[in-house]
Amino acid sequence: MTTMTALSLADMDDVDVIGEAARGEVQALATLYDRYAGLLLSMANRMLGDKTMAEDLVQDVFMEVWRRAHAFEPSRGSVRTWLLVRLRSRALDRLRSARHRREVTVDDVGPKEASPAAEDPELSPDRALVRQVIAQLPDDQRRVIELSYFQGLSSSEIAAQMGSPVGTVKSRTAAALSKLRAAMNEVQLRGGGLQ
């Protein structure tokens, strides 16, 4: 296992950090979040004019980063630019769809295909470990993580599917990610897998 420490990631440049995220390093995603969440939230808030929608958008962008970190190409620009382009694109999509939006029912929200990388635990020992940790989460937290990270649903879509408020989905996601990070840190300290 090659789980990185937060300190070693803090010393890396963005390209190396996103490379670690592409290899399934949870701490790498946390490092990118720490570096860029404030900037992305500020831009999203300016574009959407709604703090809750902006927070939802930033969370969705980081979920996309987790799933698509392998698609980053340093020759096409910086990590910062890549994140901002993703945010801008998603914000514009939301602004366009808000004009034509109708009430979404649970039947309207179908499951999306999971990415091949999310389905193959052999791609990274850390991803297999993450799946083990997720399996040990309380049902409501596990389901939120599975719907967002493996099926690609947004917080709003998850809320509609689960019949819960978006705020509840976000708090369950935050609690699950906190438990996931703590479990990964514990495994790193022990130097092995889960028991």
C-alpha positions, -999 to 999 in steps of 0.1 A, spaced: 0 0 0 13 34 -9 -10 56 12 4 91 13 6 112 44 -10 147 44 25 161 52 41 145 21 12 156 -1 15 192 12 50 193 -2 40 181 -36 30 203 -65 -6 201 -79 3 178 -108 19 152 -85 -11 155 -61 -36 149 -88 -15 120 -100 -18 105 -65 -56 111 -66 -58 93 -99 -41 63 -82 -69 63 -56 -51 83 -28 -79 97 -6 -55 121 11 -46 136 -23 -82 145 -29 -83 161 5 -52 181 -3 -67 194 -35 -98 203 -16 -78 222 10 -60 241 -17 -89 250 -40 -123 247 -23 -122 283 -12 -115 296 -47 -141 273 -63 -167 282 -38 -161 319 -43 -164 315 -81 -195 293 -78 -212 317 -55 -205 346 -79 -219 326 -109 -249 310 -92 -257 337 -67 -268 311 -41 -246 298 -14 -263 264 -11 -262 258 -48 -225 269 -49 -216 245 -21 -234 217 -39 -216 225 -71 -182 225 -55 -189 192 -39 -200 178 -73 -168 191 -89 -146 174 -63 -166 141 -68 -159 145 -105 -122 151 -97 -121 119 -77 -136 99 -105 -117 116 -134 -83 126 -119 -68 102 -144 -81 124 -173 -60 155 -162 -33 163 -188 -6 187 -176 2 196 -212 -32 213 -215 -30 235 -184 -26 237 -147 -47 218 -121 -61 251 -110 -73 259 -145 -87 223 -150 -107 227 -118 -120 261 -127 -130 250 -162 -149 220 -147 -166 243 -122 -176 269 -149 -189 242 -172 -211 227 -144 -223 261 -133 -233 270 -168 -251 237 -171 -270 244 -140 -279 279 -150 -292 267 -184 -312 238 -168 -327 260 -141 -345 279 -169 -362 247 -181 -364 228 -149 -395 209 -140 -402 191 -107 -380 159 -106 -395 128 -92 -377 97 -79 -388 79 -111 -371 105 -133 -337 100 -116 -323 68 -129 -290 52 -119 -260 62 -140 -233 38 -150 -203 37 -128 -169 44 -143 -148 14 -151 -121 27 -127 -146 28 -99 -156 -8 -106 -121 -24 -107 -105 -26 -72 -74 -40 -88 -66 -6 -102 -54 5 -68 -50 -13 -34 -62 19 -19 -95 18 -38 -101 -17 -26 -94 -5 9 -118 24 4 -145 0 -7 -139 -20 25 -142 11 46 -174 21 28 -189 -13 34 -185 -7 71 -203 27 71 -238 30 85 -264 23 57 -275 59 51 -239 71 48 -228 41 27 -257 47 3 -249 84 -1 -213 76 -9 -222 49 -34 -247 71 -52 -224 100 -54 -189 85 -60 -198 53 -78 -230 62 -97 -221 99 -102 -253 114 -88 -253 150 -75 -264 159 -40 -298 170 -54 -303 138 -73 -294 117 -42 -318 138 -21 -346 131 -46 -338 94 -47 -336 90 -10 -364 113 -1 -341 134 21 -333 171 22 -301 181 3 -286 193 36 -291 159 51 -274 143 21 -245 167 24 -241 161 62 -242 123 56 -215 127 29 -193 148 52 -197 123 81 -189 94 58 -159 111 43 -147 119 78 -150 83 88 -133 72 56 -104 96 62 -100 84 98 -101 48 88 -75 54 61 -52 73 86 -56 44 110 -47 19 84 -17 40 74 -5 41 111 -9 3 114 8 -2 80 -18 -27 68 -53 -35 58 -86 -33 77 -94 -59 103 
